[in-house]
Amino acid sequence: MAGISQDGTIVKVHIVSYTINGNPASSSADAEMTQAFEHPKPGTAFQAPFDPRYASGYSYHTAGPSTIAFASSVRDAAHGNGSFAYDASHDVVWYAYLPNALPPHATSGTILDRRSEVLPNYWAVTRETQQYKGHYGPFAAAGLQEQYYSGFSRFPNLESALRSI
């Protein structure tokens, strides 16, 4: 997937390759995934607790050296309970949380995002690991999803970024 974001918000995505259980996804699945990223439903895109735009949705306390614990009473997928760690320059290097709303059939889940400086003075998630457990009828199940992000570029304006994909 190639994506364009502006001020931390996804503006446009292009599905380059999408597989489900090792098989190429259908064009309708590609379109559904694109729609989900470009126009997330309210309460579905995670609102990072270290982003000042979303700080009012969380409470905080120290969880150890360079680690802050956070919690939210907002019960949607955009909020959760967990912690984040920062480096000596106060850049968040990872955050892990239990989402306050889970996918269908999941009874528990954790998400771990690892961040790096991907461009000068720009930090972003470079790897995300999602783990879920749950049931479908009488059957116990578990799922693992790993996403890697790379190839970051900076553009002089949004229009030139959009032309790139």
C-alpha positions as a Markdown table, in Angstrom:
| # | Residue | x | y | z |
|---|---|---|---|---|
| 1 | Met | 0.0 | 0.0 | 0.0 |
| 2 | Ala | 1.2 | 3.5 | -0.8 |
| 3 | Gly | -0.3 | 6.3 | 1.3 |
| 4 | Ile | -0.3 | 10.0 | 1.6 |
| 5 | Ser | -0.8 | 11.7 | 4.9 |
| 6 | Gln | -1.0 | 15.4 | 5.9 |
| 7 | Asp | -0.4 | 16.4 | 9.5 |
| 8 | Gly | -0.8 | 12.8 | 10.6 |
| 9 | Thr | -4.1 | 12.2 | 8.8 |
| 10 | Ile | -4.4 | 9.8 | 5.8 |
| 11 | Val | -5.5 | 11.6 | 2.7 |
| 12 | Lys | -5.1 | 9.0 | 0.0 |
| 13 | Val | -4.0 | 5.3 | -0.3 |
| 14 | His | -3.3 | 3.1 | -3.2 |
| 15 | Ile | -3.4 | -0.7 | -2.7 |
| 16 | Val | -0.3 | -2.1 | -4.4 |
| 17 | Ser | -0.7 | -5.7 | -3.1 |
| 18 | Tyr | -3.3 | -7.1 | -0.8 |
| 19 | Thr | -3.7 | -10.8 | 0.2 |
| 20 | Ile | -6.1 | -12.7 | 2.4 |
| 21 | Asn | -4.9 | -16.1 | 3.6 |
| 22 | Gly | -2.0 | -15.9 | 1.0 |
| 23 | Asn | -4.4 | -15.3 | -1.9 |
| 24 | Pro | -4.8 | -12.1 | -3.9 |
| 25 | Ala | -7.8 | -10.1 | -2.6 |
| 26 | Ser | -10.6 | -9.2 | -5.0 |
| 27 | Ser | -11.0 | -5.8 | -6.4 |
| 28 | Ser | -14.0 | -5.2 | -4.2 |
| 29 | Ala | -11.8 | -6.1 | -1.1 |
| 30 | Asp | -9.2 | -3.6 | -2.4 |
| 31 | Ala | -11.8 | -0.9 | -2.7 |
| 32 | Glu | -13.2 | -1.7 | 0.8 |
| 33 | Met | -9.7 | -1.4 | 2.3 |
| 34 | Thr | -9.0 | 1.8 | 0.5 |
| 35 | Gln | -12.3 | 3.3 | 1.7 |
| 36 | Ala | -11.6 | 2.2 | 5.3 |
| 37 | Phe | -8.2 | 4.0 | 5.3 |
| 38 | Glu | -9.3 | 7.2 | 3.4 |
| 39 | His | -12.6 | 7.7 | 5.1 |
| 40 | Pro | -12.5 | 5.9 | 8.5 |
| 41 | Lys | -15.7 | 5.8 | 10.4 |
| 42 | Pro | -15.8 | 8.0 | 13.5 |
| 43 | Gly | -14.2 | 6.2 | 16.4 |
| 44 | Thr | -12.2 | 3.7 | 14.4 |
| 45 | Ala | -8.8 | 5.5 | 13.7 |
| 46 | Phe | -6.7 | 5.3 | 16.8 |
| 47 | Gln | -6.1 | 8.6 | 18.5 |
| 48 | Ala | -2.6 | 8.4 | 19.9 |
| 49 | Pro | -2.4 | 9.6 | 23.5 |
| 50 | Phe | 0.9 | 11.5 | 22.9 |
| 51 | Asp | -0.7 | 13.6 | 20.1 |
| 52 | Pro | -1.8 | 16.9 | 21.7 |
| 53 | Arg | -5.0 | 16.9 | 19.6 |
| 54 | Tyr | -6.2 | 13.8 | 21.5 |
| 55 | Ala | -4.8 | 14.3 | 25.0 |
| 56 | Ser | -8.2 | 15.3 | 26.5 |
| 57 | Gly | -9.4 | 11.8 | 25.9 |
| 58 | Tyr | -6.9 | 10.2 | 28.2 |
| 59 | Ser | -5.6 | 10.1 | 31.7 |
| 60 | Tyr | -1.9 | 9.5 | 32.4 |
| 61 | His | 0.6 | 8.3 | 35.0 |
| 62 | Thr | 4.3 | 7.4 | 35.1 |
| 63 | Ala | 4.9 | 3.7 | 34.5 |
| 64 | Gly | 8.7 | 3.7 | 34.8 |
| 65 | Pro | 11.7 | 5.4 | 33.4 |
| 66 | Ser | 10.8 | 7.1 | 30.1 |
| 67 | Thr | 7.4 | 5.3 | 30.1 |
| 68 | Ile | 3.9 | 6.8 | 30.5 |
| 69 | Ala | 0.8 | 4.7 | 31.1 |
| 70 | Phe | -2.5 | 6.0 | 29.6 |
| 71 | Ala | -6.1 | 5.1 | 30.0 |
| 72 | Ser | -9.3 | 6.2 | 28.3 |
| 73 | Ser | -13.0 | 5.8 | 29.3 |
| 74 | Val | -14.1 | 6.4 | 25.7 |
| 75 | Arg | -15.3 | 3.1 | 24.5 |
| 76 | Asp | -14.5 | 3.0 | 20.8 |
| 77 | Ala | -11.6 | 1.6 | 18.7 |
| 78 | Ala | -10.0 | 5.1 | 18.6 |
| 79 | His | -9.1 | 4.8 | 22.3 |
| 80 | Gly | -7.4 | 2.3 | 24.5 |
| 81 | Asn | -5.4 | 1.6 | 27.6 |
| 82 | Gly | -1.7 | 1.0 | 27.5 |
| 83 | Ser | 1.7 | 2.7 | 27.6 |
| 84 | Phe | 4.3 | 4.5 | 25.5 |
| 85 | Ala | 8.0 | 5.0 | 25.8 |
| 86 | Tyr | 10.1 | 7.9 | 24.7 |
| 87 | Asp | 13.8 | 8.4 | 24.1 |
| 88 | Ala | 16.2 | 11.1 | 25.5 |
| 89 | Ser | 14.9 | 13.6 | 22.9 |
| 90 | His | 11.3 | 12.9 | 24.1 |
| 91 | Asp | 10.3 | 11.2 | 20.8 |
| 92 | Val | 7.9 | 8.3 | 21.3 |
| 93 | Val | 9.6 | 5.1 | 20.2 |
| 94 | Trp | 6.8 | 2.6 | 20.8 |
| 95 | Tyr | 3.3 | 2.4 | 22.2 |
| 96 | Ala | 1.3 | -0.6 | 23.1 |
| 97 | Tyr | -2.4 | -0.7 | 24.1 |
| 98 | Leu | -5.5 | -2.8 | 24.5 |
| 99 | Pro | -8.2 | -1.2 | 22.3 |
| 100 | Asn | -11.4 | -0.2 | 24.0 |
| 101 | Ala | -13.4 | -1.7 | 21.2 |
| 102 | Leu | -12.5 | -5.0 | 19.5 |
| 103 | Pro | -13.1 | -6.5 | 16.1 |
| 104 | Pro | -16.1 | -8.9 | 15.7 |
| 105 | His | -15.6 | -12.2 | 17.6 |
| 106 | Ala | -12.5 | -11.0 | 19.5 |
| 107 | Thr | -12.5 | -11.1 | 23.3 |
| 108 | Ser | -9.1 | -9.7 | 23.8 |
| 109 | Gly | -6.4 | -8.0 | 21.8 |
| 110 | Thr | -3.2 | -6.0 | 21.9 |
| 111 | Ile | -1.6 | -3.6 | 19.5 |
| 112 | Leu | 2.1 | -2.7 | 19.5 |
| 113 | Asp | 3.4 | 0.2 | 17.3 |
| 114 | Arg | 7.1 | 0.8 | 16.9 |
| 115 | Arg | 8.2 | 4.3 | 15.7 |
| 116 | Ser | 11.3 | 5.6 | 14.1 |
| 117 | Glu | 12.6 | 8.9 | 12.7 |
| 118 | Val | 11.8 | 8.2 | 9.1 |
| 119 | Leu | 12.7 | 11.6 | 7.8 |
| 120 | Pro | 14.5 | 14.5 | 9.4 |
| 121 | Asn | 12.4 | 15.6 | 12.3 |
| 122 | Tyr | 9.5 | 13.3 | 11.4 |
| 123 | Trp | 8.6 | 10.2 | 13.4 |
| 124 | Ala | 6.1 | 7.6 | 12.2 |
| 125 | Val | 5.0 | 4.0 | 12.9 |
| 126 | Thr | 7.3 | 1.6 | 11.0 |
| 127 | Arg | 5.9 | -1.7 | 12.3 |
| 128 | Glu | 2.6 | -2.6 | 13.8 |
| 129 | Thr | 1.7 | -5.9 | 15.4 |
| 130 | Gln | -1.9 | -6.7 | 16.3 |
| 131 | Gln | -2.8 | -9.9 | 18.2 |
| 132 | Tyr | -6.3 | -11.0 | 19.0 |
| 133 | Lys | -8.0 | -14.0 | 20.7 |
| 134 | Gly | -11.7 | -14.8 | 20.6 |
| 135 | His | -14.4 | -17.3 | 19.6 |
| 136 | Tyr | -16.5 | -18.0 | 16.6 |
| 137 | Gly | -19.3 | -20.1 | 17.9 |
| 138 | Pro | -17.8 | -23.0 | 19.9 |
| 139 | Phe | -14.4 | -22.6 | 18.2 |
| 140 | Ala | -11.5 | -20.7 | 19.9 |
| 141 | Ala | -9.4 | -18.7 | 17.6 |
| 142 | Ala | -6.4 | -16.3 | 17.5 |
| 143 | Gly | -5.1 | -13.9 | 14.9 |
| 144 | Leu | -1.9 | -12.1 | 14.3 |
| 145 | Gln | -1.4 | -9.2 | 11.8 |
| 146 | Glu | 1.9 | -7.5 | 11.1 |
| 147 | Gln | 2.3 | -4.4 | 9.1 |
| 148 | Tyr | 5.5 | -2.8 | 8.0 |
| 149 | Tyr | 5.8 | 0.8 | 6.8 |
| 150 | Ser | 8.7 | 2.1 | 4.8 |
| 151 | Gly | 9.7 | 4.3 | 1.8 |
| 152 | Phe | 8.8 | 7.6 | 3.5 |
| 153 | Ser | 9.2 | 10.8 | 1.4 |
| 154 | Arg | 8.5 | 14.4 | 1.9 |
| 155 | Phe | 6.9 | 16.5 | -0.8 |
| 156 | Pro | 6.7 | 20.3 | -1.3 |
| 157 | Asn | 2.9 | 20.2 | -1.4 |
| 158 | Leu | -0.1 | 17.9 | -1.2 |
| 159 | Glu | -0.7 | 18.0 | -5.0 |
| 160 | Ser | 2.7 | 16.7 | -5.9 |
| 161 | Ala | 2.4 | 13.9 | -3.2 |
| 162 | Leu | -0.9 | 12.8 | -4.7 |
| 163 | Arg | 0.6 | 12.7 | -8.2 |
| 164 | Ser | 3.3 | 10.3 | -6.9 |
| 165 | Ile | 0.8 | 7.5 | -6.3 |
